[in-house]
């Protein structure tokens, strides 16, 4: 009996040892517990569940990458705004263009200073910017044309120069008369508030007759800039007279006129504050104070 019992015990032990080795190989590497995990008793189930959760999390991440929302459109680059004009004193820095320069008046500026700085005559500067009858205030924009682009007549002097009229020699004397019979002198010849005024302003009612100051020939008769309706007459000894701000012009270019003949009527055209006659006398291209050549007022 003892032998039989020993054999039975030996067989049982053999079976138990073989069964444990088979049980340890139950789980594989595909998410199942390793052989060492089963030897840890109650912790085996926890370890397996954690690995399963980790695997699920990995799968979710992959799915999230696949379903990632489209990238946002790139923001359109803003266009660069031009740099603001720099302020200098009471005005802005000059703006240079192909046709000329835009200058901004600063406190203390005069037409003389600006004309000297940009090498342009005071008359040209005043005429092209209508400075004869307006204020030169800080901040005002003034245009200074390039010499190459100047084509239009800027003053009576330019008109006379552009006509290229032959100078004549005459021994006969020449006398002028007042172009109006009834008038009031509202502005004289010379500089007025820092601006050139190369004429007499004779105030009169609109429609008042305007007469030729002496015998001559009409060389210019049209509307022009600040002058409005303008007549220019050529006289003996290279004298010229100009009549501006006219309401009507009753003559034409090339026509000869006699002293005292009506050639126009007083108006308010162009740059004018009221009905009046702007009257100029030139010797060649030089403006002369009309009071030096007109008969003294009685």
C-alpha positions as CSV (number, residue, x, y, z in Angstrom):
1,X,0.0,0.0,0.0
2,X,2.8,2.4,0.8
3,X,4.3,1.9,-2.6
4,X,1.0,2.5,-4.3
5,X,0.4,5.7,-2.3
6,X,3.8,7.0,-3.3
7,X,3.2,6.3,-6.9
8,X,-0.1,8.1,-6.8
9,X,1.4,11.1,-5.1
10,X,4.2,11.3,-7.6
11,X,1.8,11.2,-10.5
12,X,-0.3,13.9,-8.9
13,X,2.7,16.2,-8.5
14,X,3.7,15.6,-12.1
15,X,0.2,16.5,-13.3
16,X,0.1,19.7,-11.2
17,X,3.5,20.9,-12.5
18,X,2.6,20.2,-16.1
19,X,-0.8,22.0,-15.7
20,X,0.8,25.2,-14.3
21,X,3.2,25.4,-17.2
22,X,0.3,25.2,-19.7
23,X,-1.7,27.8,-17.7
24,X,1.1,30.3,-17.8
25,X,1.2,30.1,-21.7
26,X,-2.5,31.0,-22.0
27,X,-2.0,34.8,-22.6
28,X,0.1,36.0,-25.5
29,X,1.6,39.3,-26.6
30,X,-1.6,40.6,-28.2
31,X,-2.8,42.5,-25.2
32,X,-2.9,39.4,-22.8
33,X,-1.0,39.0,-19.6
34,X,2.5,37.7,-19.7
35,X,3.4,34.6,-17.7
36,X,5.0,36.7,-15.0
37,X,1.8,38.7,-14.6
38,X,-0.2,35.6,-13.6
39,X,2.2,34.9,-10.7
40,X,1.3,38.2,-9.1
41,X,-2.1,36.9,-8.1
42,X,-4.9,39.5,-7.8
43,X,-3.0,42.2,-9.7
44,X,-3.2,40.3,-13.0
45,X,-6.7,41.5,-14.0
46,X,-5.8,45.1,-13.3
47,X,-2.6,45.0,-15.5
48,X,-4.5,43.5,-18.4
49,X,-7.3,46.1,-18.3
50,X,-4.8,48.9,-18.2
51,X,-3.1,47.6,-21.4
52,X,-6.5,47.3,-23.1
53,X,-7.3,50.9,-22.2
54,X,-3.9,52.1,-23.4
55,X,-4.5,50.3,-26.7
56,X,-7.9,51.9,-27.1
57,X,-6.4,55.3,-26.4
58,X,-3.8,54.8,-29.1
59,X,-6.5,53.8,-31.6
60,X,-8.5,56.9,-30.7
61,X,-5.5,59.1,-31.3
62,X,-5.0,57.6,-34.7
63,X,-8.7,58.1,-35.5
64,X,-8.4,61.8,-34.3
65,X,-5.5,62.4,-36.6
66,X,-7.4,61.1,-39.5
67,X,-10.5,63.2,-38.7
68,X,-8.5,66.4,-37.9
69,X,-10.4,69.5,-39.1
70,X,-9.0,71.3,-42.2
71,X,-6.4,74.0,-41.6
72,X,-7.6,77.6,-41.4
73,X,-7.0,79.7,-44.4
74,X,-3.9,81.9,-44.2
75,X,-4.7,85.5,-43.3
76,X,-4.4,87.9,-46.2
77,X,-1.4,90.1,-45.8
78,X,-2.4,93.7,-45.2
79,X,-1.1,96.1,-47.8
80,X,1.5,98.4,-46.6
81,X,0.0,101.9,-46.0
82,X,2.0,104.9,-47.3
83,X,4.0,106.5,-44.6
84,X,2.2,109.6,-43.3
85,X,3.6,113.0,-44.3
86,X,6.1,114.3,-41.8
87,X,5.2,117.5,-40.1
88,X,7.7,120.3,-40.3
89,X,7.0,123.5,-38.5
90,X,3.4,124.7,-39.2
91,X,3.2,122.7,-42.5
92,X,4.0,119.5,-44.2
93,X,7.1,118.7,-46.2
94,X,7.0,119.5,-49.9
95,X,5.6,116.9,-52.3
96,X,7.7,116.5,-55.5
97,X,6.0,115.3,-58.6
98,X,6.9,115.1,-62.3
99,X,5.1,118.4,-63.1
100,X,6.3,120.3,-60.1
101,X,6.4,120.7,-56.4
102,X,3.6,121.2,-53.9
103,X,4.8,123.4,-51.1
104,X,3.0,123.9,-47.8
105,X,3.2,127.5,-46.4
106,X,4.6,127.8,-42.9
107,X,4.3,130.7,-40.5
108,X,6.5,133.6,-41.6
109,X,6.6,132.7,-45.3
110,X,6.3,135.4,-47.9
111,X,6.0,135.1,-51.7
112,X,9.5,136.6,-51.9
113,X,11.0,133.9,-49.7
114,X,9.3,131.1,-51.5
115,X,10.2,132.4,-55.0
116,X,13.8,132.8,-54.0
117,X,14.0,129.3,-52.5
118,X,12.5,127.7,-55.6
119,X,14.0,130.1,-58.2
120,X,10.8,131.3,-59.7
121,X,9.6,134.8,-60.2
122,X,7.2,136.3,-57.7
123,X,4.8,137.2,-60.5
124,X,4.7,133.6,-61.8
125,X,4.2,132.2,-58.3
126,X,1.4,134.7,-57.5
127,X,-0.4,134.2,-60.7
128,X,-0.4,130.4,-61.0
129,X,-1.7,130.1,-57.4
130,X,-4.1,133.1,-57.5
131,X,-2.2,134.9,-54.7
132,X,-3.1,138.4,-55.9
133,X,-6.4,138.4,-54.1
134,X,-6.1,135.8,-51.4
135,X,-4.2,135.3,-48.2
136,X,-0.9,133.5,-47.7
137,X,-1.8,131.5,-44.6
138,X,0.1,128.7,-42.9
139,X,-0.9,125.3,-44.2
140,X,-1.9,126.6,-47.7
141,X,-0.7,124.4,-50.6
142,X,1.2,126.2,-53.3
143,X,2.1,124.6,-56.7
144,X,5.6,125.4,-58.1
145,X,5.8,124.1,-61.7
146,X,8.9,122.7,-63.3
147,X,10.4,125.0,-65.9
148,X,10.2,122.3,-68.5
149,X,6.4,121.8,-68.0
150,X,5.4,125.5,-67.9
151,X,3.3,126.0,-71.0
152,X,0.5,128.3,-70.1
153,X,0.7,132.1,-69.7
154,X,1.2,132.9,-66.1
155,X,0.9,136.7,-66.3
156,X,0.6,139.6,-68.7
157,X,4.4,139.7,-68.8
158,X,4.5,136.1,-70.0
159,X,1.9,136.9,-72.7
160,X,4.0,139.8,-74.0
161,X,7.1,137.6,-73.9
162,X,5.4,134.7,-75.7
163,X,4.1,136.8,-78.5
164,X,7.6,137.7,-79.5
165,X,6.5,141.1,-80.9
166,X,9.3,143.0,-82.7
167,X,10.5,146.0,-80.9
168,X,9.7,149.2,-82.7
169,X,11.5,152.6,-82.7
170,X,9.2,155.6,-82.8
171,X,9.9,159.2,-82.3
172,X,6.3,160.2,-81.7
173,X,5.2,160.8,-78.2
174,X,2.6,158.6,-76.6
175,X,0.0,159.7,-74.0
176,X,-2.5,157.6,-72.1
177,X,-6.0,158.3,-70.8
178,X,-7.9,156.7,-68.0
179,X,-9.7,153.6,-69.2
180,X,-12.9,154.5,-67.2
181,X,-14.7,157.8,-66.9
182,X,-16.2,157.0,-63.5
183,X,-14.2,154.9,-61.0
184,X,-12.8,154.6,-57.5
185,X,-9.2,153.4,-57.0
186,X,-9.4,150.5,-54.5
187,X,-5.9,149.1,-54.8
188,X,-2.7,150.7,-56.1
189,X,0.5,149.4,-57.8
190,X,3.1,147.6,-55.7
191,X,3.3,144.9,-53.0
192,X,0.1,144.3,-51.1
193,X,0.2,142.2,-47.9
194,X,3.4,140.5,-49.1
195,X,2.0,139.9,-52.6
196,X,2.8,141.6,-55.9
197,X,0.1,143.8,-57.4
198,X,1.3,145.2,-60.7
199,X,-1.8,147.1,-61.6
200,X,-4.5,149.6,-60.5
201,X,-7.8,148.3,-59.4
202,X,-10.6,150.7,-60.4
203,X,-14.0,149.9,-58.9
204,X,-17.1,150.6,-61.0
205,X,-20.5,149.2,-61.7
206,X,-20.8,146.1,-63.7
207,X,-21.4,147.0,-67.4
208,X,-19.5,150.3,-67.2
209,X,-17.8,151.0,-70.5
210,X,-14.0,150.4,-70.7
211,X,-12.0,152.5,-73.2
212,X,-8.6,151.9,-74.9
213,X,-5.9,154.0,-73.0
214,X,-4.2,154.9,-76.3
215,X,-4.0,153.7,-79.9
216,X,-3.0,150.1,-80.3
217,X,-3.6,146.6,-81.6
218,X,-5.3,143.8,-79.8
219,X,-2.9,140.9,-79.2
220,X,-4.8,138.9,-76.6
221,X,-8.5,138.5,-76.0
222,X,-9.7,135.5,-74.0
223,X,-10.6,134.2,-70.6
224,X,-7.5,133.4,-68.6
225,X,-7.0,132.1,-65.1
226,X,-7.4,134.6,-62.2
227,X,-7.7,137.5,-64.7
228,X,-11.1,136.3,-66.0
229,X,-11.8,137.9,-69.4
230,X,-8.6,139.6,-70.4
231,X,-7.6,142.0,-73.1
232,X,-4.0,143.0,-73.9
233,X,-3.2,145.8,-76.4
234,X,0.1,146.6,-78.1
235,X,1.0,150.3,-78.4
236,X,3.8,152.4,-79.9
237,X,7.2,152.5,-78.3
238,X,6.8,149.0,-77.0
239,X,4.1,149.8,-74.5
240,X,1.3,147.4,-73.6
241,X,-1.9,147.7,-71.6
242,X,-4.0,145.0,-70.0
243,X,-7.7,145.1,-69.0
244,X,-8.9,142.2,-66.7
245,X,-12.0,140.9,-65.0
246,X,-14.1,142.1,-67.9
247,X,-17.8,141.3,-68.3
248,X,-17.8,141.5,-72.1
249,X,-15.1,142.0,-74.7
250,X,-16.1,144.0,-77.7
251,X,-13.0,143.5,-79.9
252,X,-10.8,140.7,-81.1
253,X,-7.2,139.8,-81.7
254,X,-5.6,141.7,-84.6
255,X,-8.0,144.6,-84.6
256,X,-6.7,148.1,-84.4
257,X,-8.3,150.4,-81.8
258,X,-8.2,154.2,-81.3
259,X,-7.6,156.0,-78.0
260,X,-10.9,156.4,-76.2
261,X,-12.6,153.6,-78.2
262,X,-14.8,151.3,-76.2
263,X,-13.3,147.8,-76.1
264,X,-15.1,146.1,-73.2
265,X,-17.3,146.5,-70.1
266,X,-16.5,146.2,-66.4
267,X,-17.2,142.8,-64.8
268,X,-16.4,140.4,-62.0
269,X,-14.9,137.4,-63.9
270,X,-11.9,135.4,-62.7
271,X,-10.5,135.9,-59.2
272,X,-12.3,139.0,-58.1
273,X,-14.1,140.2,-55.0
274,X,-16.4,142.6,-56.8
275,X,-17.0,144.4,-60.1
276,X,-13.8,146.4,-61.0
277,X,-11.2,146.9,-63.7
278,X,-7.7,145.5,-63.2
279,X,-5.5,147.8,-65.4
280,X,-1.8,147.3,-66.2
281,X,0.8,149.2,-68.2
282,X,4.0,147.5,-69.4
283,X,7.1,148.9,-71.1
284,X,8.3,145.8,-73.0
285,X,8.1,143.1,-70.3
286,X,8.4,145.4,-67.3
287,X,5.3,146.4,-65.4
288,X,5.1,150.2,-64.7
289,X,2.9,152.0,-62.1
290,X,0.0,153.4,-64.3
291,X,-0.1,156.5,-62.1
292,X,3.2,157.6,-63.6
293,X,1.8,157.7,-67.1
294,X,-1.9,158.5,-66.7
295,X,-3.0,162.2,-66.4
296,X,-3.5,163.4,-62.9
297,X,-6.9,163.0,-61.5
298,X,-8.8,166.3,-61.2
